[in-house]
Amino acid sequence: MEINEGEDLLRNLVEWKLKELIEMEFNEQIGAERYERSEERLGYRDGFRKRDLFTRVGRITFRVPRDREGRFSAQLFEHYQHSEKALLQALQESYL
């Protein structure tokens, strides 16, 4: 395995996991998953906006979901900046 292949693999893994975390956070805030009908629903989806995150493994562009009221703000971006190094180490250790 070449170094670039390992970096690409790590970047793809980080990108996949962070996208999954954003989706989970959004679903939790509105009280329902995509296409789910629920009495507990607190909001509705209203498309996406693009957001870039610059990491040690490169730039990752996200499609961050929006809600109709414009209340959703992914906490992940604030927390990730502080814990990026720890996240990368954990992902590398779990992959090996």
C-alpha positions as CSV (number, residue, x, y, z in Angstrom):
1,M,0.0,0.0,0.0
2,E,1.4,3.4,-1.0
3,I,1.3,6.4,1.3
4,N,-1.2,8.2,-0.9
5,E,-3.5,5.3,-0.8
6,G,-3.4,5.2,3.0
7,E,-4.1,8.9,3.2
8,D,-7.0,8.6,0.7
9,L,-8.4,5.8,2.7
10,L,-8.2,7.7,6.0
11,R,-9.7,10.8,4.4
12,N,-12.6,8.8,3.0
13,L,-13.1,7.2,6.4
14,V,-13.1,10.5,8.2
15,E,-15.5,12.0,5.6
16,W,-17.9,9.1,5.8
17,K,-18.0,9.2,9.6
18,L,-18.4,12.9,9.9
19,K,-21.3,12.9,7.4
20,E,-23.0,10.2,9.4
21,L,-22.6,12.2,12.6
22,I,-24.1,15.4,11.0
23,E,-27.1,13.4,9.8
24,M,-27.6,11.9,13.2
25,E,-27.4,15.3,14.9
26,F,-29.9,16.7,12.5
27,N,-32.3,13.8,12.9
28,E,-32.1,14.2,16.7
29,Q,-32.8,17.9,16.6
30,I,-35.9,17.6,14.4
31,G,-37.1,14.4,16.1
32,A,-37.4,12.3,13.0
33,E,-35.3,10.6,10.3
34,R,-35.6,11.4,6.6
35,Y,-39.1,10.6,5.3
36,E,-40.3,9.5,8.7
37,R,-43.8,10.5,9.8
38,S,-43.9,11.1,13.6
39,E,-46.0,12.9,16.1
40,E,-42.8,13.9,17.9
41,R,-41.4,15.7,14.9
42,L,-40.1,19.2,15.8
43,G,-39.2,20.4,12.3
44,Y,-38.9,19.7,8.6
45,R,-36.0,19.4,6.2
46,D,-35.4,22.3,3.8
47,G,-32.5,21.2,1.5
48,F,-28.8,21.5,2.2
49,R,-26.0,24.0,2.3
50,K,-22.3,23.3,1.5
51,R,-19.8,23.6,4.2
52,D,-16.0,23.0,4.1
53,L,-14.0,21.5,6.9
54,F,-10.2,21.7,6.6
55,T,-8.5,18.8,8.3
56,R,-5.1,17.2,8.4
57,V,-6.3,14.7,5.7
58,G,-7.5,17.5,3.4
59,R,-10.5,19.5,2.8
60,I,-13.9,17.8,3.2
61,T,-17.0,19.3,1.7
62,F,-20.3,18.5,3.3
63,R,-23.9,18.9,2.4
64,V,-25.2,20.1,5.7
65,P,-29.0,19.6,6.1
66,R,-31.1,22.7,6.7
67,D,-34.4,22.9,8.6
68,R,-37.3,25.2,7.6
69,E,-36.8,27.4,10.6
70,G,-33.1,27.8,10.1
71,R,-32.3,26.6,13.6
72,F,-29.9,23.7,12.8
73,S,-26.3,24.4,13.4
74,A,-24.0,21.4,13.4
75,Q,-22.1,21.3,16.7
76,L,-19.7,18.9,15.0
77,F,-17.9,21.7,13.3
78,E,-17.1,23.5,16.5
79,H,-16.2,20.4,18.4
80,Y,-14.2,18.8,15.5
81,Q,-11.8,21.7,15.3
82,H,-10.7,21.0,18.9
83,S,-10.7,17.2,18.7
84,E,-9.5,16.5,15.1
85,K,-6.2,15.0,16.2
86,A,-7.9,12.6,18.7
87,L,-10.4,11.6,16.1
88,L,-7.8,10.8,13.5
89,Q,-5.8,8.7,15.9
90,A,-8.9,6.8,17.0
91,L,-9.8,6.1,13.4
92,Q,-6.3,5.0,12.5
93,E,-6.2,2.6,15.5
94,S,-9.6,1.1,14.8
95,Y,-8.6,0.5,11.1
96,L,-5.4,-1.2,11.9
